[in-house]
Structures are given as C-alpha cells and as structure tokens.
Amino acid sequence: KLGFNSDVYEGKFDDNKYVQQQRERDSATAEKQKVLRQLTAACNDAKFDKKQKARLIEEWCSHFGVVRFDDLSIKQIEEVVTEVKKQTKLGN
C-alpha cells in the first residue's frame, strides 16, 4: 500500500495521535456505510426507480446546502432515511 508507506516515510507514525486519527476516520466511514445501506433498503422498500432516487438526492443536497451527496453528514442521511420511510408508510 503506497499510502501507508508514504505515511511512514513522512513520520506520521511518530506518535499515537496518527493511529487514533485513523481509527476515528475508519469508524466514521463504517458508520456512514451503515446508514447508506439503511437508505438503500428504504429506497428499495419504497420501490424507487433510478429517476426517483436521483431526484431524492438532488432535493436533499439542496435542502442541506451541499453540492454532493457524499458531503451529507451521517445525521443528515439518517434524516433522509426517516423521510423515505415516512413516504413509504404514506404510500401503502
């Protein structure tokens, strides 16, 4: 892994702070992936097609004032999941 070797060369392993930062980053990534899976499941339950999913992403990015969906926080994505689930219940 070139990135890891570069980190060693740059001295980023000189203290425990680097290791802690990597653990926090990895934990945040795993948590975000978890909520994204929940969003995918909610969209599938709502039987959204690709156009509906694209519109949903566009609406929520605009709502939260971000350019890309990746820029949404975990809390914001959880809010989207909640809204999709509400729409699903109202549609049934």
C-alpha positions in Angstrom: 0.0 0.0 0.0 1.7 3.1 -1.2 -0.3 5.5 1.0 0.7 3.6 4.1 4.4 3.6 3.1 4.2 7.3 2.4 2.7 7.9 5.9 5.6 6.0 7.5 8.2 7.9 5.4 6.6 11.3 6.4 6.9 10.3 10.0 3.2 10.2 10.7 3.7 7.1 12.9 5.9 9.1 15.3 3.1 9.2 17.9 -0.1 7.6 18.9 -2.1 10.5 17.6 -1.9 9.3 14.0 -3.2 5.8 14.9 -6.1 7.4 16.8 -7.0 9.6 13.8 -7.0 6.6 11.5 -9.3 4.7 13.9 -11.7 7.6 14.1 -11.7 8.0 10.3 -12.3 4.3 9.8 -15.1 4.3 12.4 -16.8 7.2 10.8 -16.5 5.6 7.3 -18.1 2.3 8.7 -20.9 4.3 10.3 -21.6 6.2 7.1 -21.7 3.0 5.1 -24.2 1.5 7.6 -26.6 4.5 7.2 -26.1 4.4 3.4 -27.2 0.7 3.5 -30.2 1.7 5.5 -31.1 4.4 2.9 -30.7 1.9 0.1 -33.0 -0.5 1.9 -35.6 2.2 2.5 -35.5 3.3 -1.2 -35.9 -0.3 -2.2 -38.8 -0.8 0.1 -40.3 2.3 -1.4 -39.7 0.8 -4.8 -38.0 4.0 -6.0 -36.6 3.8 -9.6 -33.4 5.5 -10.7 -35.1 8.8 -11.5 -36.8 8.9 -8.1 -33.5 8.2 -6.4 -31.7 10.9 -8.4 -34.5 13.4 -7.6 -34.3 12.4 -3.9 -30.5 13.0 -3.8 -30.9 16.3 -5.6 -33.7 17.5 -3.2 -31.8 16.6 -0.1 -28.5 18.1 -1.3 -30.4 21.3 -2.0 -32.2 21.1 1.4 -28.9 20.8 3.3 -26.9 23.2 1.1 -24.3 20.7 -0.2 -23.1 20.0 -3.7 -22.6 16.3 -3.5 -24.5 13.6 -1.6 -21.1 12.4 -0.1 -21.0 15.8 1.7 -24.0 14.9 3.8 -23.3 14.0 7.4 -24.4 10.8 9.0 -27.1 12.6 10.9 -28.4 14.2 7.7 -28.5 10.9 5.9 -30.4 9.4 8.8 -33.0 12.2 8.4 -33.3 11.2 4.7 -33.9 7.6 5.7 -36.6 8.6 8.1 -38.3 10.7 5.5 -38.2 7.9 2.9 -39.7 5.5 5.4 -42.5 8.0 6.2 -43.2 8.3 2.4 -43.3 4.5 2.2 -45.8 4.3 5.0 -48.0 7.0 3.5 -47.9 5.3 0.1 -49.1 2.0 1.5 
